[in-house]
Amino acid sequence: MEQQTLGLERRIERIDALRGLALLGIAQVNIQSFTWGAGEPLGYLSRPPGIGESALYLLQAAFLEGKFYPIFAFLFGVGIALQTRKLRRRSRGGAAAAAAAYRRRLWILLALGIAHGFLLYCGDVLSAYAICGLAFVALAPTRPRRFVVFAAWSWAAALLSIFLPLVFGAAFDTGEAADQIPAGVAQAHVIYCQGGFLAQLGQRWTDELWQQIGSIPIFWPQVFALFALGAIAGRLGWLQHPGRHPTVWQRAWWIGLGIGLPCALLGAAMSLERARNLPGAEGGWDEVVLGASSLLASAYVAGAVHVFDRPWGQGLCHRLASAGRLSLTNYVGQSLAMGALLSGWGLGLGENASRAQLAALALAIFAVQVALSGWVLANYRQGPLEALWRRWTYAAPGPRD
């Protein structure tokens, strides 16, 4: 029994460590665009950019942009499978009661996401995850064969969605000079870097609405497909027992390297060319190719699972897992820290910080979060937002360990 308990703890730690890894990558991307509102995901280059800045942008576009939200969405799908199973046991097998509890959990996440997006960071993903999760729970069939068909259709829609930037680029030509940063984005940058908290709210609300509406046709189908894949992984135990599924992880590794990596390198080169010469142009084939490069995330997950299960990787796994167990607190906390450091209501460093300085700052923020997460878990069962989420979901505090 003790060995089974320890094995369960390691399986949970592996999943949490992947969440921690995703948090690190997401912070590296979000910090580059934090003071640019609804602009480019990696912000904008200096005019003219130096060799070092261009090289760093190339690396960020190839290996960071769009590579870590798939991990988070995949793990969210794993969580759907594991949480609904747990809720069924908690409700003594009542599927209806379990579904109601999980829907309540997602509605709470939606409220937190709306608050996060309007108050702290206009690139919030919690709202999209909550809405897609509610739709997923309502639409996904329970029978295995039907679920596989459902997942296949979800992935077909996701693959089609990566070509939509071509349609939008042709349909929504703003008429602004393509060789200049869009005037509205430049104005938002000034507001975020120089304005106080209240002065930023109007701009942030506008940017958040545009971000959320714009994400529906492109981002949501991909999230939905990743939820489906994650739910399959949770049901079959791909992450709980990776040693039983070597073929799955070998395929994930080679799909990531064989398809994701070439697309990442090509898409990053195309994106750099546009960022250097046409920062005001709508995305085109570079966004399509970078969308396909999200498959590189599968190699990241497969590689991380391999490392975490090695004796020399268990220390890294444990440290990342501490941050991953507090993923909600740390995700929102990253936005709070970035606001305090970069925006006008804080220290205002975002106006003059270089791309490399922002990358180093994101790494420092995450390092502090890892240390604080370890301290929190040594003294408390959960992080503050996780505890509130649990309390509001079950309408009562859970039993202490």
QUIFENKA-V732309 format. One record per residue. N is the residue number from 1. RES is the residue in three letters. SS is DSSP state (@ for helix, = for strand, . for the rest). OMEGA is omega in whole degrees, -180 to 180 (none if undefined). Layout:
# QUIFENKA-V732309
n->N res->RES ss->SS omega->OMEGA
n->N res->RES ss->SS omega->OMEGA
This chain:
# QUIFENKA-V732309
n->1 res->MET ss->. omega->180
n->2 res->GLU ss->@ omega->179
n->3 res->GLN ss->@ omega->178
n->4 res->GLN ss->@ omega->179
n->5 res->THR ss->@ omega->179
n->6 res->LEU ss->@ omega->178
n->7 res->GLY ss->@ omega->178
n->8 res->LEU ss->@ omega->179
n->9 res->GLU ss->@ omega->180
n->10 res->ARG ss->@ omega->180
n->11 res->ARG ss->@ omega->177
n->12 res->ILE ss->@ omega->-180
n->13 res->GLU ss->@ omega->179
n->14 res->ARG ss->@ omega->180
n->15 res->ILE ss->@ omega->178
n->16 res->ASP ss->@ omega->179
n->17 res->ALA ss->@ omega->176
n->18 res->LEU ss->@ omega->175
n->19 res->ARG ss->@ omega->178
n->20 res->GLY ss->@ omega->177
n->21 res->LEU ss->@ omega->179
n->22 res->ALA ss->@ omega->178
n->23 res->LEU ss->@ omega->180
n->24 res->LEU ss->@ omega->-180
n->25 res->GLY ss->@ omega->179
n->26 res->ILE ss->@ omega->178
n->27 res->ALA ss->@ omega->-179
n->28 res->GLN ss->@ omega->179
n->29 res->VAL ss->@ omega->-174
n->30 res->ASN ss->@ omega->-176
n->31 res->ILE ss->@ omega->-179
n->32 res->GLN ss->@ omega->-178
n->33 res->SER ss->@ omega->-171
n->34 res->PHE ss->@ omega->-177
n->35 res->THR ss->@ omega->180
n->36 res->TRP ss->@ omega->177
n->37 res->GLY ss->. omega->-177
n->38 res->ALA ss->. omega->179
n->39 res->GLY ss->. omega->-177
n->40 res->GLU ss->. omega->-178
n->41 res->PRO ss->. omega->180
n->42 res->LEU ss->. omega->180
n->43 res->GLY ss->. omega->-175
n->44 res->TYR ss->. omega->-180
n->45 res->LEU ss->. omega->172
n->46 res->SER ss->. omega->178
n->47 res->ARG ss->. omega->-4
n->48 res->PRO ss->. omega->180
n->49 res->PRO ss->. omega->176
n->50 res->GLY ss->. omega->-180
n->51 res->ILE ss->@ omega->-179
n->52 res->GLY ss->@ omega->179
n->53 res->GLU ss->@ omega->179
n->54 res->SER ss->@ omega->180
n->55 res->ALA ss->@ omega->179
n->56 res->LEU ss->@ omega->177
n->57 res->TYR ss->@ omega->180
n->58 res->LEU ss->@ omega->180
n->59 res->LEU ss->@ omega->-180
n->60 res->GLN ss->@ omega->179
n->61 res->ALA ss->@ omega->-177
n->62 res->ALA ss->@ omega->-168
n->63 res->PHE ss->@ omega->-178
n->64 res->LEU ss->. omega->-174
n->65 res->GLU ss->. omega->177
n->66 res->GLY ss->. omega->-176
n->67 res->LYS ss->. omega->-174
n->68 res->PHE ss->. omega->173
n->69 res->TYR ss->@ omega->175
n->70 res->PRO ss->@ omega->178
n->71 res->ILE ss->@ omega->180
n->72 res->PHE ss->@ omega->-179
n->73 res->ALA ss->@ omega->176
n->74 res->PHE ss->@ omega->180
n->75 res->LEU ss->@ omega->175
n->76 res->PHE ss->@ omega->176
n->77 res->GLY ss->@ omega->174
n->78 res->VAL ss->@ omega->180
n->79 res->GLY ss->@ omega->177
n->80 res->ILE ss->@ omega->-179
n->81 res->ALA ss->@ omega->-176
n->82 res->LEU ss->@ omega->-179
n->83 res->GLN ss->@ omega->180
n->84 res->THR ss->@ omega->176
n->85 res->ARG ss->@ omega->179
n->86 res->LYS ss->@ omega->-179
n->87 res->LEU ss->@ omega->176
n->88 res->ARG ss->@ omega->177
n->89 res->ARG ss->@ omega->-179
n->90 res->ARG ss->@ omega->180
n->91 res->SER ss->. omega->177
n->92 res->ARG ss->. omega->174
n->93 res->GLY ss->. omega->-180
n->94 res->GLY ss->. omega->-177
n->95 res->ALA ss->@ omega->-179
n->96 res->ALA ss->@ omega->179
n->97 res->ALA ss->@ omega->179
n->98 res->ALA ss->@ omega->180
n->99 res->ALA ss->@ omega->179
n->100 res->ALA ss->@ omega->179
n->101 res->ALA ss->@ omega->-180
n->102 res->TYR ss->@ omega->175
n->103 res->ARG ss->@ omega->177
n->104 res->ARG ss->@ omega->177
n->105 res->ARG ss->@ omega->-179
n->106 res->LEU ss->@ omega->176
n->107 res->TRP ss->@ omega->177
n->108 res->ILE ss->@ omega->177
n->109 res->LEU ss->@ omega->178
n->110 res->LEU ss->@ omega->178
n->111 res->ALA ss->@ omega->178
n->112 res->LEU ss->@ omega->180
n->113 res->GLY ss->@ omega->178
n->114 res->ILE ss->@ omega->178
n->115 res->ALA ss->@ omega->179
n->116 res->HIS ss->@ omega->-177
n->117 res->GLY ss->@ omega->-177
n->118 res->PHE ss->@ omega->-175
n->119 res->LEU ss->@ omega->-171
n->120 res->LEU ss->. omega->-172
n->121 res->TYR ss->. omega->-174
n->122 res->CYS ss->. omega->177
n->123 res->GLY ss->. omega->-177
n->124 res->ASP ss->. omega->176
n->125 res->VAL ss->. omega->-177
n->126 res->LEU ss->@ omega->-180
n->127 res->SER ss->@ omega->180
n->128 res->ALA ss->@ omega->179
n->129 res->TYR ss->@ omega->-178
n->130 res->ALA ss->@ omega->-179
n->131 res->ILE ss->@ omega->178
n->132 res->CYS ss->@ omega->178
n->133 res->GLY ss->@ omega->178
n->134 res->LEU ss->@ omega->178
n->135 res->ALA ss->@ omega->-179
n->136 res->PHE ss->@ omega->-180
n->137 res->VAL ss->@ omega->-179
n->138 res->ALA ss->@ omega->-171
n->139 res->LEU ss->@ omega->-173
n->140 res->ALA ss->. omega->177
n->141 res->PRO ss->. omega->-179
n->142 res->THR ss->. omega->-180
n->143 res->ARG ss->. omega->-173
n->144 res->PRO ss->@ omega->-176
n->145 res->ARG ss->@ omega->179
n->146 res->ARG ss->@ omega->179
n->147 res->PHE ss->@ omega->178
n->148 res->VAL ss->@ omega->177
n->149 res->VAL ss->@ omega->178
n->150 res->PHE ss->@ omega->179
n->151 res->ALA ss->@ omega->180
n->152 res->ALA ss->@ omega->177
n->153 res->TRP ss->@ omega->178
n->154 res->SER ss->@ omega->180
n->155 res->TRP ss->@ omega->176
n->156 res->ALA ss->@ omega->178
n->157 res->ALA ss->@ omega->180
n->158 res->ALA ss->@ omega->179
n->159 res->LEU ss->@ omega->178
n->160 res->LEU ss->@ omega->-175
n->161 res->SER ss->@ omega->-177
n->162 res->ILE ss->. omega->178
n->163 res->PHE ss->. omega->-177
n->164 res->LEU ss->@ omega->176
n->165 res->PRO ss->@ omega->177
n->166 res->LEU ss->@ omega->180
n->167 res->VAL ss->@ omega->-178
n->168 res->PHE ss->@ omega->180
n->169 res->GLY ss->@ omega->179
n->170 res->ALA ss->@ omega->-174
n->171 res->ALA ss->@ omega->-174
n->172 res->PHE ss->. omega->176
n->173 res->ASP ss->. omega->-176
n->174 res->THR ss->. omega->-178
n->175 res->GLY ss->. omega->178
n->176 res->GLU ss->. omega->179
n->177 res->ALA ss->. omega->-176
n->178 res->ALA ss->. omega->-178
n->179 res->ASP ss->. omega->179
n->180 res->GLN ss->. omega->173
n->181 res->ILE ss->. omega->-179
n->182 res->PRO ss->. omega->-175
n->183 res->ALA ss->@ omega->-180
n->184 res->GLY ss->@ omega->178
n->185 res->VAL ss->@ omega->178
n->186 res->ALA ss->@ omega->178
n->187 res->GLN ss->@ omega->178
n->188 res->ALA ss->@ omega->179
n->189 res->HIS ss->@ omega->178
n->190 res->VAL ss->@ omega->-179
n->191 res->ILE ss->@ omega->-178
n->192 res->TYR ss->@ omega->-178
n->193 res->CYS ss->@ omega->-173
n->194 res->GLN ss->@ omega->-176
n->195 res->GLY ss->. omega->175
n->196 res->GLY ss->. omega->-176
n->197 res->PHE ss->@ omega->-178
n->198 res->LEU ss->@ omega->180
n->199 res->ALA ss->@ omega->-179
n->200 res->GLN ss->@ omega->-170
n->201 res->LEU ss->@ omega->-179
n->202 res->GLY ss->@ omega->178
n->203 res->GLN ss->@ omega->-178
n->204 res->ARG ss->@ omega->178
n->205 res->TRP ss->@ omega->178
n->206 res->THR ss->@ omega->-179
n->207 res->ASP ss->@ omega->-179
n->208 res->GLU ss->@ omega->179
n->209 res->LEU ss->@ omega->178
n->210 res->TRP ss->@ omega->-180
n->211 res->GLN ss->@ omega->-177
n->212 res->GLN ss->@ omega->179
n->213 res->ILE ss->@ omega->-180
n->214 res->GLY ss->@ omega->-178
n->215 res->SER ss->@ omega->-174
n->216 res->ILE ss->@ omega->-176
n->217 res->PRO ss->@ omega->-175
n->218 res->ILE ss->@ omega->-173
n->219 res->PHE ss->@ omega->-175
n->220 res->TRP ss->@ omega->178
n->221 res->PRO ss->@ omega->179
n->222 res->GLN ss->@ omega->177
n->223 res->VAL ss->@ omega->-179
n->224 res->PHE ss->@ omega->180
n->225 res->ALA ss->@ omega->179
n->226 res->LEU ss->@ omega->173
n->227 res->PHE ss->@ omega->-179
n->228 res->ALA ss->@ omega->179
n->229 res->LEU ss->@ omega->179
n->230 res->GLY ss->@ omega->178
n->231 res->ALA ss->@ omega->176
n->232 res->ILE ss->@ omega->179
n->233 res->ALA ss->@ omega->179
n->234 res->GLY ss->@ omega->-180
n->235 res->ARG ss->@ omega->-175
n->236 res->LEU ss->@ omega->176
n->237 res->GLY ss->. omega->-179
n->238 res->TRP ss->. omega->180
n->239 res->LEU ss->. omega->178
n->240 res->GLN ss->. omega->-178
n->241 res->HIS ss->. omega->-176
n->242 res->PRO ss->@ omega->179
n->243 res->GLY ss->@ omega->178
n->244 res->ARG ss->@ omega->-175
n->245 res->HIS ss->. omega->-177
n->246 res->PRO ss->@ omega->-179
n->247 res->THR ss->@ omega->179
n->248 res->VAL ss->@ omega->-176
n->249 res->TRP ss->@ omega->174
n->250 res->GLN ss->@ omega->179
n->251 res->ARG ss->@ omega->178
n->252 res->ALA ss->@ omega->180
n->253 res->TRP ss->@ omega->-175
n->254 res->TRP ss->@ omega->173
n->255 res->ILE ss->@ omega->179
n->256 res->GLY ss->@ omega->-178
n->257 res->LEU ss->@ omega->-175
n->258 res->GLY ss->@ omega->-179
n->259 res->ILE ss->@ omega->-175
n->260 res->GLY ss->@ omega->-176
n->261 res->LEU ss->@ omega->177
n->262 res->PRO ss->@ omega->178
n->263 res->CYS ss->@ omega->179
n->264 res->ALA ss->@ omega->-178
n->265 res->LEU ss->@ omega->179
n->266 res->LEU ss->@ omega->-179
n->267 res->GLY ss->@ omega->179
n->268 res->ALA ss->@ omega->178
n->269 res->ALA ss->@ omega->178
n->270 res->MET ss->@ omega->180
n->271 res->SER ss->@ omega->178
n->272 res->LEU ss->@ omega->179
n->273 res->GLU ss->@ omega->179
n->274 res->ARG ss->@ omega->-179
n->275 res->ALA ss->@ omega->-179
n->276 res->ARG ss->@ omega->-171
n->277 res->ASN ss->@ omega->-176
n->278 res->LEU ss->. omega->-176
n->279 res->PRO ss->. omega->179
n->280 res->GLY ss->. omega->-179
n->281 res->ALA ss->. omega->174
n->282 res->GLU ss->. omega->-180
n->283 res->GLY ss->. omega->179
n->284 res->GLY ss->. omega->-178
n->285 res->TRP ss->@ omega->178
n->286 res->ASP ss->@ omega->179
n->287 res->GLU ss->@ omega->177
n->288 res->VAL ss->@ omega->-178
n->289 res->VAL ss->@ omega->177
n->290 res->LEU ss->@ omega->175
n->291 res->GLY ss->@ omega->177
n->292 res->ALA ss->@ omega->-179
n->293 res->SER ss->@ omega->175
n->294 res->SER ss->@ omega->177
n->295 res->LEU ss->@ omega->176
n->296 res->LEU ss->@ omega->178
n->297 res->ALA ss->@ omega->180
n->298 res->SER ss->@ omega->176
n->299 res->ALA ss->@ omega->177
n->300 res->TYR ss->@ omega->-179
n->301 res->VAL ss->@ omega->-180
n->302 res->ALA ss->@ omega->179
n->303 res->GLY ss->@ omega->-180
n->304 res->ALA ss->@ omega->178
n->305 res->VAL ss->@ omega->178
n->306 res->HIS ss->@ omega->-179
n->307 res->VAL ss->@ omega->-177
n->308 res->PHE ss->@ omega->-178
n->309 res->ASP ss->. omega->176
n->310 res->ARG ss->. omega->-179
n->311 res->PRO ss->@ omega->-179
n->312 res->TRP ss->@ omega->179
n->313 res->GLY ss->@ omega->-175
n->314 res->GLN ss->@ omega->177
n->315 res->GLY ss->@ omega->177
n->316 res->LEU ss->@ omega->179
n->317 res->CYS ss->@ omega->-177
n->318 res->HIS ss->@ omega->-179
n->319 res->ARG ss->@ omega->177
n->320 res->LEU ss->@ omega->-179
n->321 res->ALA ss->@ omega->179
n->322 res->SER ss->@ omega->176
n->323 res->ALA ss->@ omega->-179
n->324 res->GLY ss->@ omega->178
n->325 res->ARG ss->@ omega->177
n->326 res->LEU ss->. omega->-171
n->327 res->SER ss->@ omega->180
n->328 res->LEU ss->@ omega->178
n->329 res->THR ss->@ omega->-177
n->330 res->ASN ss->@ omega->178
n->331 res->TYR ss->@ omega->178
n->332 res->VAL ss->@ omega->179
n->333 res->GLY ss->@ omega->176
n->334 res->GLN ss->@ omega->179
n->335 res->SER ss->@ omega->178
n->336 res->LEU ss->@ omega->180
n->337 res->ALA ss->@ omega->179
n->338 res->MET ss->@ omega->178
n->339 res->GLY ss->@ omega->-179
n->340 res->ALA ss->@ omega->-177
n->341 res->LEU ss->@ omega->-169
n->342 res->LEU ss->@ omega->-168
n->343 res->SER ss->. omega->-177
n->344 res->GLY ss->. omega->178
n->345 res->TRP ss->. omega->176
n->346 res->GLY ss->. omega->-178
n->347 res->LEU ss->. omega->177
n->348 res->GLY ss->. omega->-177
n->349 res->LEU ss->@ omega->-175
n->350 res->GLY ss->@ omega->-176
n->351 res->GLU ss->@ omega->-174
n->352 res->ASN ss->. omega->-177
n->353 res->ALA ss->. omega->178
n->354 res->SER ss->. omega->178
n->355 res->ARG ss->@ omega->180
n->356 res->ALA ss->@ omega->179
n->357 res->GLN ss->@ omega->177
n->358 res->LEU ss->@ omega->178
n->359 res->ALA ss->@ omega->179
n->360 res->ALA ss->@ omega->179
n->361 res->LEU ss->@ omega->177
n->362 res->ALA ss->@ omega->178
n->363 res->LEU ss->@ omega->179
n->364 res->ALA ss->@ omega->178
n->365 res->ILE ss->@ omega->-179
n->366 res->PHE ss->@ omega->178
n->367 res->ALA ss->@ omega->177
n->368 res->VAL ss->@ omega->180
n->369 res->GLN ss->@ omega->177
n->370 res->VAL ss->@ omega->-180
n->371 res->ALA ss->@ omega->-180
n->372 res->LEU ss->@ omega->179
n->373 res->SER ss->@ omega->177
n->374 res->GLY ss->@ omega->179
n->375 res->TRP ss->@ omega->-180
n->376 res->VAL ss->@ omega->-177
n->377 res->LEU ss->@ omega->175
n->378 res->ALA ss->@ omega->-175
n->379 res->ASN ss->@ omega->-177
n->380 res->TYR ss->. omega->-179
n->381 res->ARG ss->. omega->-175
n->382 res->GLN ss->. omega->171
n->383 res->GLY ss->. omega->-176
n->384 res->PRO ss->@ omega->-180
n->385 res->LEU ss->@ omega->176
n->386 res->GLU ss->@ omega->179
n->387 res->ALA ss->@ omega->178
n->388 res->LEU ss->@ omega->179
n->389 res->TRP ss->@ omega->179
n->390 res->ARG ss->@ omega->-178
n->391 res->ARG ss->@ omega->-179
n->392 res->TRP ss->@ omega->178
n->393 res->THR ss->@ omega->-176
n->394 res->TYR ss->@ omega->179
n->395 res->ALA ss->. omega->177
n->396 res->ALA ss->. omega->179
n->397 res->PRO ss->. omega->178
n->398 res->GLY ss->. omega->178
n->399 res->PRO ss->. omega->179
n->400 res->ARG ss->. omega->177
n->401 res->ASP ss->. omega->none
